[in-house]
Amino acid sequence: MKISLKSALMACTLAFATAAGAQSYKVDNLYMFGSSRSFKDTVAYLLPVHPVGNVPVERGSGFVMYSSLYSEQIGKHLAEKYGATYQTPVIYYAKSLKKAQRLYASLRKRMNKEKGLHVEELPLAQFEFQPIPLDLIKKSLEQSNDIYNNESDKNRLNEQAGAAKEDAATPLPTELKKEKKRKK
């Protein structure tokens, strides 16, 4: 039985999707910093690099889960302290301090090159990211797993798996070309 690359990838995706619910993240210590700017204002804020513990990170990709909650921390702080509204906060992170400092220096250099933009660098004493409680993450993941555990989703996944088996039986155009070459 020939299995095409397309159907093998689909089967792997289904396997990962069902296994991902069990433990799709790990807790890591990262170095984080942030920036925020409004496109209606000439002031941009740059927050300092500092270590943040117990950060939930997706397995494999290394992306910070719930990064929007970290961005919200920046937005709330700037709104309360400086009255800076309509800001677009962004977080940056790295596993090593050296890499995070390089990212910070690169961003600061780019921001300082922009004409008419005033960069306000905040000291560490003014702002630090607060870790997101892990029980909040576990609850969120349990709720998302409940969504995928109902019968209609199981039936849909089984139908997709059946379609993948049917796709395995039909050769891809590249396989047809190879077969023609062999016959000659």
N, C-alpha and C positions, 0 to 999 in steps of 0.2 A: 504494500500500500504506500503510495507516494503522499507525502505531507508537504504542502507548499509552505513557503516562508510566511506568507500572509496568515494562514491558519495557525501556524505554530506561534506567531506573535499574538494572535487573538487569544489562543488558549493560555499563554503565559500571562496575558493581561487579566484574564478572568481569574486565574489562580492567585495572582497578586492582589486583585481587588477583594477577593473573599478572605485571604489571609491577612490583609492589611488592617482589618478592623481590630485584630487582637492586640497588637502593639505596633502602631505605625509611627511612633515617635520615640525619641530618646531625650534624656535631659543632659544638657551640656553647659559648660561654663564658657562664655564668649566675652569678647571685648566689643562694646557697642558705643556708638556716638550718633548724633543726629543733626539734621539741618532743617531749617524751615524758612520758607519765604512766601511772600504774597506777590502776585503779579500786578497788584494794584498799588504796591508800595516799593520804596527804594531801599528798604532795610531787610537784610536777611540775617538769620540767626544761625550760629554754629555752636553746637553743644559738645562738651569735651568727651574724649575717649576714657572709658572706665570699664572695669570688669563687672559683669552681671552674671550671677550664679543661677542655676536651676532654670535655664532657658529651654523650653521644649523645641526640639529640632526634628524635622522629618527625617526618617531613615532614608538613606540613599541620596536624596537630593541635597540635604543639608540646609534647607530653607527654614527660617524661624517660623514656627507656627504661631498664629494669632499676632502677627507683626503689627496689625492695625491697632492692637491694644497698646503696644509700645509707642506707636505714632500718636495715639490719643493722649498719652502722658505728656508728650512734647507740646501738643496743641493746648492742653489745659494749662500747663505751666506758663506758657507764653501769654495766654489770654488773661490769666490771673495776675501775673507779675508785671507785664508790659502793656496790657490792653491790646495786644496784637491779635486781631481777628482776621478771618479769611486767610489764614496761613495754610500752607501745604507742607506738613511735616513728613520727613523721610528718615528712616533708620538705616544705619550701615553697621555691619558686624563682621568680625573675623575671629578665627580661633586663636591667633597669636597677637600679642600686643604690637609686635613690629609691623605686621601686615595692616592692622587697624590704624596705626600711626601713619603709615604710608598713604592709605586711603584718605585719611583726614588731611594730610598735607596736600595731596593732589586736589581734593575738593576745595580747600581754602585757596589754593593758587588759582584755580579756575574762577572761583567767586570773586577774588580780588581783581582779576583781569577785566571783569565786566564793568563797562563804563556806567557811571551813575548809580552803582550799587554799593551801599554801605554795609559791610559785614560786621556784625556784632558777635564777638566770641564770648560766650558765657563761661565763667569759672566753674570748676567742679563743685565748689561749695554751694552753688545756686541750684544745680540740677543733677540728679542721678536717677537712672531708670530703676523702677521697682519691679522685682520679679513677679510674674503672673502666678497666682496660686495653682499648684498642680491639681488640686481637687476640682477646680473649675474646668481644667482641660479634660480630666477623666470624665466628668459629667457630659461635657460637650461631645466627646468621642462616643460615649455610650448612647447618647441620643441619635447620633448619626448612624451608629450600627443598628439601632432599632428600626431606622428607616429602611435599611437594606435587608432586614430579616423578615419582612412581611411576605406573604405568599405571592402577591402579584410580581414583586421584584424577583423572587426565586424563579417563577415561571418565565419571566422575561430573560433572565440569565440562562436558563436551560434552552430557550429558543435560540439565543445567540450562539450557544455552544453547538446546537444542532446545525445551525447555518455554517459554523466554522468547519464542521465535519464535511458538509456538502461542498464547501469551497476547496477542501483538500482533494476532492476527487477530480475537480476541473483543473487542468494544467494551466500555468501562467504562459503568456506569450513567449517569454524567454525559453521556457521549457519546450514549447512547440518548435522553436527555431533550432534548438539543440537536437531534438529528435529528428528533424528533417536532415540536418547535417550528418547524423549517424547513419541514416538510411542511404545516403549517397555514397 
